[in-house]
Amino acid sequence: GDSVTQMEGPVTLSEEAFLTINCTYTATGYPSLFWYVQYPGEGLQLLLKATKADDKGSNKGFEATYRKETTSFHLEKGSVQVSDSAVYFCARFTGGFKTIFGAGTRLFVKA
Amino acid sequence: SQTIHQWPATLVQPVGSPLSLECTVEGTSNPNLYWYRQAAGRGLQLLFYSVGIGQISSEVPQNLSASRPQDRQFILSSKKLLLSDSGFYLCAWSVPQQETQYFGPGTRLLVL
């Protein structure tokens, strides 16, 4: 069935390090893909999205490119900050009414 | 602008007690509404979704139920809580036919 798989955490980085969080999906067709972020004690909020193959979503220095050949949507940031510490969820829209979320990857950034 | 509210923010309940969590959305009409549970250290599990008043779809059979008595109100209930019901409950909404979901601040439930 349809699924979203993302790398297990936690990921611990020093400030200004490069971040990659891997995400792959299974699907028929070309679903829209998302990254959501959850800061401590809060709900999720949309970070970025891409709606078709080769699209690049970007926001707050984060980027992810929709790669249909590898069915991937990896999240990257060139220089992380302590304030980026959060849980990151990769997700895909199923069509209809539902979105499938990955298990989440917790990121800790040390000063 | 649209806002989504959930209450209570935190709840501690004994096993076997009833539950009622409320979610309301402002600034939009006829939203799709969702209840998710996030267990400690785990991802999101979709519990229920609703595309209109009185229309509830259940994703996971369990001792929880949901109701939508008004267009922008979504309630999660249980008659008898289990220890395994502990978790972080998130309500979300989306515009029909659109893909992005908007989440509330969540309710942390601890069942003792």
Interface residues (C-beta under 8 A of the other chain):
Chain A: S32 F34 Y36 G41 E42 G43 L44 Q45 L46 K49 T51 F89 F93 F97 K98 T99 F101 G102 A103 G104
Chain B: Q6 N32 R42 G43 L44 L46 Y49 V51 S57 L90 A92 S94 E99 T100 Q101 Y102 F103 G104 P105 G106
